[in-house]
Amino acid sequence: MGNIALRASAAVVATLIALATSFAVASAHFVFTAGKYRIAIGWQFEPPGGTDTYVGAPNAIQVFIDVPSASNPIGTPVNTLNQDCMHPDIQVTVTVGSTTSSPFCPVPLHDSDTGNGRLDEYDYGLIPTVVGTYTFHIFGTINGVPVDQKITSGPTTFDSIADSSAVQFPVALPALGAVAAKVDSVNQRAESALSSAQSASTTAGEAKTSASGATTLAIIAIVVAVLLSALNLAIGLRRRST
């Protein structure tokens, strides 16, 4: 009887450990259902012990799709989706503020050649470049079952994107937004200086053209004056000779 109880306890512990391991990566993901399917979506990389993922760091939209059951709470992985992203089964758009991305196609992570990667995982690589809240919209169909869900980052879903300077060492780097703003400012000043230089060059060219024109007129006037003087002299000499 004792052995049976021990084996039962060991089985329960093993199940709990497997369940925890199965969704350890998805602990800060948003989980919902569509028909018989359980879907978890969030960032692939989320720092432990916090509620923020950092701006400028390589990341990915991560999706898990399983079919749970009473006898298998971990779920049977669904690994047949998005085999061809020209005709995707599910897609995800990302919205930040008033900007929405084009639809992304999360691809299967499992590699059938090496056996690496989870069977139920689909990822799309993404580097978040703006601090703030992000909204994922996942839509499409899973074996004919429609999926259409919008989820905004937050404490109960997945991480928002934060400035990374607080965890940088030994030197905190400027935020990408600040760098971009400074680059834009420098570009604007450079364009303004170039425009001023081009304007000055144009003005100088016009002045040079005007000066050249004035010089030409002066030369013509001198030539005309010389010709007139020569003509008058010739007329005077003729009169004297007669």
DRENPA-3360 file (N, C-alpha, C; in nm, 2 decimals, always signed):
BEGIN
1 = MGNIALRA = +0.08/-0.12/+0.00/+0.00/+0.00/+0.00/+0.09/+0.12/+0.00 ~ +0.20/+0.12/+0.08/+0.29/+0.23/+0.09/+0.35/+0.26/-0.04 ~ +0.39/+0.15/-0.11/+0.46/+0.17/-0.24/+0.36/+0.23/-0.35 ~ +0.24/+0.19/-0.34/+0.14/+0.24/-0.43/+0.12/+0.39/-0.41 ~ +0.12/+0.43/-0.28/+0.10/+0.57/-0.25/+0.22/+0.65/-0.29 ~ +0.34/+0.59/-0.27/+0.47/+0.66/-0.31/+0.47/+0.68/-0.47 ~ +0.43/+0.57/-0.54/+0.43/+0.58/-0.68/+0.33/+0.69/-0.73 ~ +0.21/+0.69/-0.66/+0.11/+0.79/-0.70/+0.16/+0.93/-0.67;
9 = SAAVVATL = +0.23/+0.95/-0.56/+0.28/+1.08/-0.53/+0.39/+1.12/-0.63 ~ +0.47/+1.02/-0.66/+0.58/+1.05/-0.76/+0.52/+1.09/-0.89 ~ +0.41/+1.03/-0.93/+0.35/+1.06/-1.06/+0.29/+1.20/-1.06 ~ +0.23/+1.23/-0.95/+0.17/+1.37/-0.94/+0.28/+1.47/-0.94 ~ +0.39/+1.45/-0.87/+0.50/+1.55/-0.87/+0.56/+1.56/-1.01 ~ +0.58/+1.44/-1.08/+0.63/+1.44/-1.21/+0.54/+1.52/-1.31 ~ +0.41/+1.50/-1.29/+0.32/+1.58/-1.38/+0.33/+1.73/-1.35 ~ +0.33/+1.77/-1.23/+0.34/+1.91/-1.19/+0.47/+1.97/-1.25;
17 = IALATSFA = +0.58/+1.89/-1.24/+0.71/+1.94/-1.29/+0.71/+1.96/-1.44 ~ +0.65/+1.86/-1.50/+0.64/+1.86/-1.65/+0.55/+1.98/-1.69 ~ +0.44/+2.00/-1.62/+0.35/+2.11/-1.65/+0.42/+2.24/-1.64 ~ +0.50/+2.26/-1.53/+0.57/+2.38/-1.50/+0.68/+2.40/-1.61 ~ +0.74/+2.29/-1.64/+0.85/+2.31/-1.74/+0.79/+2.34/-1.88 ~ +0.68/+2.28/-1.91/+0.61/+2.31/-2.04/+0.58/+2.45/-2.06 ~ +0.54/+2.52/-1.96/+0.50/+2.66/-1.97/+0.59/+2.76/-1.90 ~ +0.71/+2.71/-1.86/+0.81/+2.80/-1.79/+0.84/+2.92/-1.88;
25 = VASAHFVF = +0.86/+2.89/-2.01/+0.89/+3.00/-2.10/+0.77/+3.09/-2.12 ~ +0.65/+3.04/-2.11/+0.53/+3.11/-2.14/+0.47/+3.17/-2.01 ~ +0.54/+3.18/-1.90/+0.48/+3.22/-1.77/+0.43/+3.36/-1.78 ~ +0.49/+3.45/-1.87/+0.44/+3.59/-1.88/+0.37/+3.61/-2.01 ~ +0.31/+3.50/-2.06/+0.23/+3.51/-2.18/+0.08/+3.52/-2.15 ~ +0.01/+3.56/-2.25/-0.14/+3.56/-2.24/-0.19/+3.43/-2.29 ~ -0.28/+3.36/-2.22/-0.33/+3.23/-2.26/-0.48/+3.25/-2.28 ~ -0.53/+3.19/-2.39/-0.67/+3.19/-2.42/-0.70/+3.07/-2.50;
33 = TAGKYRIA = -0.83/+3.04/-2.53/-0.87/+2.92/-2.60/-0.95/+2.96/-2.72 ~ -0.94/+2.88/-2.82/-1.02/+2.89/-2.95/-1.06/+2.75/-2.98 ~ -1.19/+2.72/-2.95/-1.24/+2.58/-2.97/-1.16/+2.49/-2.87 ~ -1.11/+2.39/-2.92/-1.04/+2.29/-2.83/-0.89/+2.33/-2.81 ~ -0.84/+2.44/-2.88/-0.70/+2.48/-2.88/-0.67/+2.58/-2.77 ~ -0.56/+2.56/-2.70/-0.51/+2.65/-2.60/-0.39/+2.73/-2.67 ~ -0.40/+2.86/-2.66/-0.30/+2.94/-2.73/-0.23/+3.04/-2.63 ~ -0.10/+3.04/-2.63/-0.03/+3.14/-2.54/+0.06/+3.23/-2.63;
41 = IGWQFEPP = +0.06/+3.36/-2.60/+0.13/+3.45/-2.69/+0.20/+3.55/-2.60 ~ +0.32/+3.59/-2.64/+0.40/+3.69/-2.56/+0.53/+3.71/-2.63 ~ +0.62/+3.77/-2.55/+0.76/+3.78/-2.60/+0.84/+3.66/-2.57 ~ +0.94/+3.63/-2.66/+1.02/+3.51/-2.64/+1.12/+3.53/-2.52 ~ +1.17/+3.65/-2.51/+1.27/+3.68/-2.40/+1.21/+3.79/-2.31 ~ +1.19/+3.75/-2.18/+1.14/+3.84/-2.08/+1.23/+3.83/-1.96 ~ +1.30/+3.94/-1.91/+1.39/+3.93/-1.80/+1.31/+3.88/-1.67 ~ +1.38/+3.79/-1.59/+1.31/+3.74/-1.47/+1.30/+3.85/-1.37;
49 = GGTDTYVG = +1.20/+3.84/-1.28/+1.19/+3.93/-1.17/+1.14/+4.07/-1.20 ~ +1.08/+4.09/-1.32/+1.03/+4.22/-1.36/+0.91/+4.21/-1.44 ~ +0.86/+4.33/-1.49/+0.74/+4.33/-1.57/+0.77/+4.40/-1.70 ~ +0.90/+4.42/-1.73/+0.93/+4.49/-1.86/+1.04/+4.42/-1.94 ~ +1.02/+4.42/-2.07/+1.12/+4.38/-2.16/+1.18/+4.50/-2.22 ~ +1.31/+4.49/-2.26/+1.38/+4.61/-2.29/+1.39/+4.65/-2.44 ~ +1.39/+4.78/-2.46/+1.39/+4.83/-2.60/+1.52/+4.80/-2.66 ~ +1.52/+4.78/-2.80/+1.64/+4.76/-2.87/+1.71/+4.62/-2.86;
57 = APNAIQVF = +1.65/+4.53/-2.78/+1.71/+4.40/-2.76/+1.64/+4.30/-2.86 ~ +1.72/+4.22/-2.93/+1.66/+4.12/-3.02/+1.56/+4.03/-2.94 ~ +1.44/+4.01/-3.00/+1.34/+3.94/-2.93/+1.25/+3.87/-3.04 ~ +1.14/+3.82/-3.00/+1.05/+3.75/-3.10/+0.91/+3.74/-3.04 ~ +0.81/+3.75/-3.13/+0.67/+3.72/-3.09/+0.67/+3.56/-3.08 ~ +0.62/+3.52/-2.96/+0.63/+3.37/-2.94/+0.48/+3.32/-2.92 ~ +0.45/+3.22/-2.99/+0.31/+3.16/-2.98/+0.33/+3.01/-2.95 ~ +0.25/+2.96/-2.85/+0.24/+2.82/-2.83/+0.09/+2.77/-2.85;
65 = IDVPSASN = +0.08/+2.66/-2.92/-0.06/+2.61/-2.95/-0.06/+2.46/-2.91 ~ -0.16/+2.43/-2.82/-0.17/+2.29/-2.77/-0.32/+2.25/-2.77 ~ -0.34/+2.12/-2.75/-0.48/+2.07/-2.73/-0.48/+2.00/-2.59 ~ -0.52/+2.07/-2.48/-0.52/+2.01/-2.35/-0.64/+1.91/-2.34 ~ -0.63/+1.83/-2.24/-0.74/+1.73/-2.21/-0.73/+1.70/-2.06 ~ -0.83/+1.63/-2.01/-0.84/+1.60/-1.87/-0.72/+1.50/-1.84 ~ -0.69/+1.41/-1.93/-0.59/+1.31/-1.91/-0.45/+1.37/-1.94 ~ -0.44/+1.48/-2.01/-0.31/+1.54/-2.05/-0.32/+1.69/-2.04;
73 = PIGTPVNT = -0.31/+1.74/-1.91/-0.32/+1.89/-1.89/-0.21/+1.97/-1.96 ~ -0.09/+1.90/-1.99/+0.02/+1.97/-2.06/-0.02/+2.00/-2.20 ~ -0.10/+1.92/-2.26/-0.15/+1.94/-2.39/-0.07/+1.87/-2.50 ~ -0.15/+1.83/-2.60/-0.08/+1.77/-2.72/-0.04/+1.89/-2.82 ~ +0.09/+1.89/-2.85/+0.13/+2.00/-2.93/+0.07/+2.00/-3.07 ~ +0.05/+2.12/-3.12/+0.00/+2.14/-3.26/+0.12/+2.19/-3.34 ~ +0.17/+2.11/-3.43/+0.29/+2.15/-3.50/+0.28/+2.15/-3.65 ~ +0.16/+2.17/-3.70/+0.14/+2.16/-3.85/+0.11/+2.29/-3.91;
81 = LNQDCMHP = +0.11/+2.40/-3.84/+0.07/+2.53/-3.89/+0.19/+2.61/-3.95 ~ +0.15/+2.70/-4.04/+0.24/+2.80/-4.10/+0.36/+2.73/-4.16 ~ +0.33/+2.62/-4.23/+0.44/+2.55/-4.31/+0.48/+2.63/-4.43 ~ +0.39/+2.71/-4.48/+0.42/+2.80/-4.59/+0.36/+2.94/-4.56 ~ +0.45/+3.03/-4.54/+0.41/+3.17/-4.50/+0.36/+3.25/-4.62 ~ +0.36/+3.19/-4.74/+0.29/+3.25/-4.85/+0.14/+3.23/-4.83 ~ +0.10/+3.12/-4.76/-0.04/+3.09/-4.72/-0.04/+3.06/-4.57 ~ -0.03/+3.15/-4.48/-0.02/+3.12/-4.34/-0.15/+3.08/-4.28;
89 = DIQVTVTV = -0.15/+3.00/-4.18/-0.27/+2.97/-4.10/-0.30/+3.07/-4.00 ~ -0.20/+3.12/-3.93/-0.22/+3.22/-3.83/-0.11/+3.34/-3.85 ~ -0.15/+3.46/-3.82/-0.07/+3.57/-3.84/-0.08/+3.66/-3.72 ~ +0.02/+3.75/-3.70/+0.02/+3.85/-3.59/+0.06/+3.99/-3.64 ~ -0.02/+4.08/-3.60/+0.02/+4.22/-3.62/+0.05/+4.28/-3.49 ~ +0.14/+4.39/-3.49/+0.18/+4.45/-3.37/+0.15/+4.60/-3.38 ~ +0.08/+4.65/-3.27/+0.05/+4.80/-3.27/+0.11/+4.87/-3.16 ~ +0.18/+4.98/-3.19/+0.24/+5.07/-3.09/+0.19/+5.21/-3.12;
97 = GSTTSSPF = +0.11/+5.26/-3.02/+0.05/+5.40/-3.05/-0.04/+5.39/-3.16 ~ -0.02/+5.47/-3.27/-0.10/+5.47/-3.38/-0.04/+5.39/-3.50 ~ +0.07/+5.33/-3.47/+0.14/+5.25/-3.58/+0.11/+5.10/-3.57 ~ +0.06/+5.04/-3.68/+0.04/+4.90/-3.68/+0.12/+4.83/-3.79 ~ +0.19/+4.72/-3.76/+0.27/+4.65/-3.85/+0.19/+4.58/-3.96 ~ +0.26/+4.54/-4.06/+0.20/+4.45/-4.16/+0.19/+4.31/-4.09 ~ +0.11/+4.22/-4.14/+0.09/+4.09/-4.07/+0.22/+4.01/-4.08 ~ +0.26/+3.95/-3.96/+0.38/+3.87/-3.95/+0.33/+3.72/-3.94;
105 = CPVPLHDS = +0.42/+3.63/-3.99/+0.39/+3.49/-3.99/+0.49/+3.42/-3.90 ~ +0.44/+3.39/-3.78/+0.53/+3.31/-3.68/+0.56/+3.17/-3.74 ~ +0.68/+3.13/-3.74/+0.72/+3.01/-3.81/+0.74/+2.90/-3.70 ~ +0.72/+2.77/-3.74/+0.75/+2.66/-3.64/+0.89/+2.66/-3.59 ~ +0.91/+2.65/-3.46/+1.04/+2.65/-3.40/+1.11/+2.51/-3.41 ~ +1.03/+2.41/-3.41/+1.08/+2.27/-3.41/+1.15/+2.24/-3.54 ~ +1.27/+2.18/-3.53/+1.35/+2.14/-3.64/+1.34/+1.99/-3.65 ~ +1.27/+1.94/-3.76/+1.25/+1.80/-3.77/+1.38/+1.72/-3.80;
113 = DTGNGRLD = +1.48/+1.79/-3.86/+1.61/+1.73/-3.89/+1.69/+1.70/-3.76 ~ +1.69/+1.79/-3.67/+1.77/+1.78/-3.55/+1.69/+1.74/-3.43 ~ +1.56/+1.76/-3.43/+1.48/+1.73/-3.32/+1.48/+1.84/-3.22 ~ +1.55/+1.95/-3.25/+1.55/+2.06/-3.15/+1.43/+2.15/-3.16 ~ +1.40/+2.21/-3.05/+1.28/+2.30/-3.04/+1.15/+2.24/-3.00 ~ +1.06/+2.32/-2.95/+0.93/+2.26/-2.90/+0.84/+2.24/-3.02 ~ +0.76/+2.14/-3.01/+0.67/+2.10/-3.12/+0.55/+2.20/-3.13 ~ +0.52/+2.27/-3.02/+0.40/+2.36/-3.02/+0.44/+2.50/-3.03;
121 = EYDYGLIP = +0.57/+2.54/-3.07/+0.61/+2.68/-3.06/+0.62/+2.74/-3.20 ~ +0.58/+2.86/-3.22/+0.59/+2.94/-3.34/+0.64/+3.08/-3.30 ~ +0.75/+3.12/-3.37/+0.81/+3.25/-3.34/+0.83/+3.34/-3.46 ~ +0.83/+3.47/-3.44/+0.86/+3.57/-3.54/+0.96/+3.67/-3.48 ~ +1.08/+3.67/-3.53/+1.19/+3.76/-3.47/+1.15/+3.91/-3.49 ~ +1.17/+3.98/-3.38/+1.13/+4.12/-3.38/+1.22/+4.20/-3.27 ~ +1.27/+4.32/-3.31/+1.34/+4.40/-3.22/+1.25/+4.52/-3.19 ~ +1.19/+4.53/-3.06/+1.11/+4.65/-3.03/+1.20/+4.77/-3.02;
129 = TVVGTYTF = +1.16/+4.88/-3.09/+1.24/+5.00/-3.09/+1.18/+5.12/-3.02 ~ +1.06/+5.10/-2.96/+0.99/+5.21/-2.90/+0.95/+5.17/-2.76 ~ +0.97/+5.25/-2.66/+0.93/+5.23/-2.52/+0.78/+5.25/-2.52 ~ +0.71/+5.15/-2.45/+0.56/+5.17/-2.43/+0.49/+5.04/-2.43 ~ +0.36/+5.05/-2.44/+0.27/+4.93/-2.45/+0.26/+4.88/-2.59 ~ +0.26/+4.75/-2.61/+0.24/+4.69/-2.74/+0.12/+4.60/-2.74 ~ +0.05/+4.60/-2.85/-0.07/+4.52/-2.87/-0.05/+4.42/-2.98 ~ -0.07/+4.29/-2.95/-0.06/+4.18/-3.04/-0.20/+4.14/-3.09;
137 = HIFGTING = -0.22/+4.13/-3.22/-0.34/+4.08/-3.27/-0.31/+3.95/-3.35 ~ -0.36/+3.84/-3.29/-0.34/+3.71/-3.36/-0.47/+3.67/-3.42 ~ -0.46/+3.63/-3.55/-0.58/+3.59/-3.62/-0.55/+3.49/-3.73 ~ -0.65/+3.42/-3.78/-0.64/+3.32/-3.87/-0.72/+3.20/-3.83 ~ -0.68/+3.08/-3.87/-0.75/+2.96/-3.84/-0.65/+2.85/-3.80 ~ -0.70/+2.76/-3.70/-0.62/+2.64/-3.66/-0.70/+2.52/-3.70 ~ -0.66/+2.46/-3.81/-0.74/+2.34/-3.86/-0.89/+2.37/-3.87 ~ -0.92/+2.49/-3.93/-1.06/+2.53/-3.95/-1.12/+2.61/-3.84;
145 = VPVDQKIT = -1.06/+2.61/-3.72/-1.12/+2.68/-3.61/-1.07/+2.83/-3.61 ~ -1.16/+2.93/-3.62/-1.12/+3.07/-3.63/-1.05/+3.12/-3.50 ~ -0.95/+3.20/-3.52/-0.88/+3.27/-3.41/-0.87/+3.42/-3.44 ~ -0.92/+3.50/-3.34/-0.91/+3.64/-3.36/-0.91/+3.71/-3.22 ~ -0.79/+3.74/-3.18/-0.77/+3.79/-3.04/-0.67/+3.91/-3.04 ~ -0.71/+4.02/-2.97/-0.61/+4.13/-2.95/-0.57/+4.13/-2.80 ~ -0.44/+4.14/-2.78/-0.39/+4.15/-2.64/-0.29/+4.26/-2.62 ~ -0.31/+4.34/-2.52/-0.22/+4.45/-2.50/-0.13/+4.42/-2.38;
153 = SGPTTFDS = +0.00/+4.46/-2.39/+0.09/+4.42/-2.29/+0.06/+4.49/-2.15 ~ +0.09/+4.42/-2.05/+0.06/+4.47/-1.91/+0.09/+4.37/-1.81 ~ +0.06/+4.39/-1.68/+0.10/+4.30/-1.57/+0.04/+4.16/-1.58 ~ -0.08/+4.15/-1.64/-0.15/+4.03/-1.65/-0.14/+3.96/-1.79 ~ -0.07/+4.02/-1.88/-0.06/+3.96/-2.01/+0.09/+3.93/-2.05 ~ +0.16/+4.02/-2.11/+0.30/+4.00/-2.14/+0.37/+4.14/-2.12 ~ +0.50/+4.14/-2.12/+0.57/+4.26/-2.08/+0.55/+4.38/-2.18 ~ +0.54/+4.50/-2.12/+0.56/+4.62/-2.20/+0.71/+4.64/-2.23;
161 = IADSSAVQ = +0.74/+4.74/-2.31/+0.88/+4.76/-2.35/+0.93/+4.88/-2.27 ~ +1.04/+4.87/-2.20/+1.10/+4.97/-2.12/+1.24/+5.01/-2.16 ~ +1.28/+5.13/-2.12/+1.42/+5.18/-2.14/+1.51/+5.09/-2.07 ~ +1.62/+5.05/-2.13/+1.72/+4.95/-2.08/+1.83/+5.02/-2.00 ~ +1.83/+5.15/-1.99/+1.95/+5.21/-1.92/+1.96/+5.17/-1.78 ~ +1.85/+5.14/-1.71/+1.86/+5.10/-1.57/+1.94/+4.97/-1.55 ~ +1.95/+4.89/-1.65/+2.02/+4.76/-1.63/+2.15/+4.75/-1.71 ~ +2.19/+4.87/-1.76/+2.31/+4.87/-1.84/+2.43/+4.90/-1.75;
169 = FPVALPAL = +2.54/+4.83/-1.78/+2.66/+4.85/-1.70/+2.79/+4.82/-1.79 ~ +2.90/+4.89/-1.77/+2.92/+5.00/-1.68/+2.87/+5.14/-1.73 ~ +2.84/+5.15/-1.86/+2.80/+5.28/-1.91/+2.66/+5.26/-1.97 ~ +2.57/+5.35/-1.92/+2.43/+5.35/-1.98/+2.43/+5.42/-2.11 ~ +2.38/+5.34/-2.21/+2.37/+5.40/-2.35/+2.25/+5.48/-2.37 ~ +2.25/+5.58/-2.45/+2.13/+5.66/-2.48/+2.02/+5.57/-2.54 ~ +1.90/+5.60/-2.52/+1.79/+5.53/-2.58/+1.79/+5.55/-2.73 ~ +1.74/+5.44/-2.80/+1.74/+5.45/-2.94/+1.66/+5.57/-2.99;
177 = GAVAAKVD = +1.55/+5.60/-2.92/+1.46/+5.71/-2.96/+1.54/+5.84/-2.95 ~ +1.62/+5.86/-2.84/+1.70/+5.98/-2.83/+1.81/+5.99/-2.94 ~ +1.87/+5.88/-2.97/+1.97/+5.88/-3.07/+1.91/+5.91/-3.21 ~ +1.79/+5.85/-3.23/+1.72/+5.88/-3.36/+1.69/+6.03/-3.37 ~ +1.64/+6.09/-3.26/+1.60/+6.23/-3.26/+1.72/+6.32/-3.28 ~ +1.84/+6.28/-3.22/+1.96/+6.36/-3.24/+2.01/+6.35/-3.38 ~ +2.00/+6.23/-3.44/+2.04/+6.21/-3.58/+1.95/+6.29/-3.67 ~ +1.82/+6.29/-3.64/+1.73/+6.37/-3.72/+1.76/+6.52/-3.71;
185 = SVNQRAES = +1.79/+6.57/-3.59/+1.83/+6.71/-3.57/+1.95/+6.74/-3.65 ~ +2.06/+6.66/-3.64/+2.18/+6.68/-3.71/+2.15/+6.68/-3.86 ~ +2.07/+6.59/-3.91/+2.04/+6.58/-4.05/+1.97/+6.71/-4.10 ~ +1.88/+6.76/-4.01/+1.80/+6.88/-4.05/+1.90/+7.00/-4.06 ~ +1.99/+7.01/-3.96/+2.09/+7.12/-3.96/+2.18/+7.11/-4.08 ~ +2.22/+6.99/-4.12/+2.31/+6.96/-4.23/+2.23/+7.00/-4.36 ~ +2.11/+6.96/-4.37/+2.03/+7.00/-4.49/+2.01/+7.15/-4.50 ~ +1.99/+7.21/-4.38/+1.97/+7.36/-4.38/+2.10/+7.43/-4.43;
193 = ALSSAQSA = +2.21/+7.38/-4.38/+2.34/+7.44/-4.42/+2.37/+7.41/-4.56 ~ +2.34/+7.29/-4.61/+2.35/+7.27/-4.76/+2.27/+7.35/-4.84 ~ +2.14/+7.37/-4.80/+2.05/+7.46/-4.87/+2.10/+7.60/-4.87 ~ +2.15/+7.65/-4.76/+2.21/+7.79/-4.75/+2.33/+7.80/-4.85 ~ +2.42/+7.70/-4.85/+2.54/+7.70/-4.93/+2.50/+7.70/-5.08 ~ +2.39/+7.62/-5.11/+2.35/+7.62/-5.25/+2.29/+7.75/-5.29 ~ +2.21/+7.81/-5.20/+2.15/+7.94/-5.23/+2.26/+8.05/-5.25 ~ +2.37/+8.04/-5.16/+2.48/+8.14/-5.17/+2.55/+8.11/-5.30;
201 = STTAGEAK = +2.57/+7.99/-5.34/+2.63/+7.95/-5.47/+2.56/+8.01/-5.58 ~ +2.42/+7.99/-5.58/+2.34/+8.04/-5.68/+2.35/+8.19/-5.70 ~ +2.34/+8.26/-5.58/+2.35/+8.40/-5.58/+2.49/+8.45/-5.64 ~ +2.59/+8.38/-5.59/+2.73/+8.41/-5.65/+2.73/+8.39/-5.80 ~ +2.67/+8.28/-5.84/+2.67/+8.25/-5.99/+2.59/+8.36/-6.06 ~ +2.48/+8.41/-6.00/+2.40/+8.51/-6.07/+2.48/+8.64/-6.07 ~ +2.55/+8.67/-5.96/+2.63/+8.79/-5.96/+2.75/+8.79/-6.06 ~ +2.81/+8.67/-6.07/+2.92/+8.65/-6.17/+2.86/+8.67/-6.31;
209 = TSASGATT = +2.74/+8.61/-6.33/+2.68/+8.63/-6.47/+2.65/+8.77/-6.50 ~ +2.60/+8.85/-6.39/+2.57/+8.99/-6.41/+2.70/+9.07/-6.44 ~ +2.81/+9.03/-6.36/+2.93/+9.10/-6.38/+2.99/+9.07/-6.52 ~ +2.98/+8.95/-6.56/+3.02/+8.91/-6.70/+2.95/+8.99/-6.80 ~ +2.82/+9.00/-6.78/+2.73/+9.08/-6.87/+2.77/+9.22/-6.88 ~ +2.80/+9.28/-6.76/+2.83/+9.42/-6.75/+2.97/+9.44/-6.82 ~ +3.06/+9.35/-6.80/+3.19/+9.36/-6.87/+3.18/+9.36/-7.02 ~ +3.10/+9.27/-7.07/+3.07/+9.25/-7.21/+3.02/+9.38/-7.27;
217 = LAIIAIVV = +2.92/+9.44/-7.20/+2.86/+9.56/-7.24/+2.96/+9.68/-7.25 ~ +3.05/+9.68/-7.14/+3.15/+9.78/-7.14/+3.25/+9.77/-7.25 ~ +3.29/+9.65/-7.29/+3.38/+9.63/-7.40/+3.31/+9.67/-7.53 ~ +3.18/+9.63/-7.54/+3.11/+9.67/-7.67/+3.10/+9.82/-7.68 ~ +3.08/+9.89/-7.56/+3.07/+10.04/-7.56/+3.20/+10.10/-7.60 ~ +3.31/+10.04/-7.55/+3.45/+10.09/-7.58/+3.47/+10.07/-7.73 ~ +3.44/+9.95/-7.78/+3.46/+9.93/-7.92/+3.38/+10.02/-8.01 ~ +3.25/+10.05/-7.97/+3.17/+10.14/-8.05/+3.23/+10.28/-8.04;
225 = AVLLSALN = +3.27/+10.32/-7.92/+3.33/+10.45/-7.91/+3.46/+10.47/-8.00 ~ +3.54/+10.36/-8.00/+3.66/+10.37/-8.08/+3.63/+10.38/-8.23 ~ +3.53/+10.30/-8.27/+3.48/+10.30/-8.41/+3.43/+10.44/-8.45 ~ +3.35/+10.49/-8.35/+3.29/+10.62/-8.38/+3.40/+10.73/-8.39 ~ +3.50/+10.72/-8.30/+3.61/+10.82/-8.31/+3.68/+10.80/-8.44 ~ +3.71/+10.68/-8.48/+3.78/+10.66/-8.60/+3.70/+10.71/-8.72 ~ +3.57/+10.69/-8.72/+3.48/+10.74/-8.82/+3.49/+10.89/-8.83 ~ +3.47/+10.95/-8.71/+3.48/+11.10/-8.71/+3.61/+11.15/-8.76;
233 = LAIGLRRR = +3.72/+11.09/-8.72/+3.85/+11.13/-8.77/+3.86/+11.12/-8.92 ~ +3.81/+11.01/-8.97/+3.82/+10.99/-9.12/+3.74/+11.09/-9.19 ~ +3.62/+11.13/-9.13/+3.54/+11.23/-9.20/+3.61/+11.37/-9.19 ~ +3.67/+11.40/-9.08/+3.75/+11.52/-9.06/+3.86/+11.53/-9.16 ~ +3.94/+11.43/-9.18/+4.05/+11.43/-9.27/+4.00/+11.45/-9.42 ~ +3.89/+11.38/-9.45/+3.84/+11.40/-9.59/+3.80/+11.54/-9.62 ~ +3.73/+11.60/-9.52/+3.69/+11.74/-9.54/+3.81/+11.83/-9.56 ~ +3.92/+11.81/-9.48/+4.04/+11.89/-9.50/+4.10/+11.88/-9.64;
241 = ST = +4.10/+11.75/-9.69/+4.16/+11.73/-9.81/+4.08/+11.79/-9.93 ~ +3.96/+11.82/-9.91/+3.88/+11.88/-10.01/+3.88/+12.03/-10.00;
% end
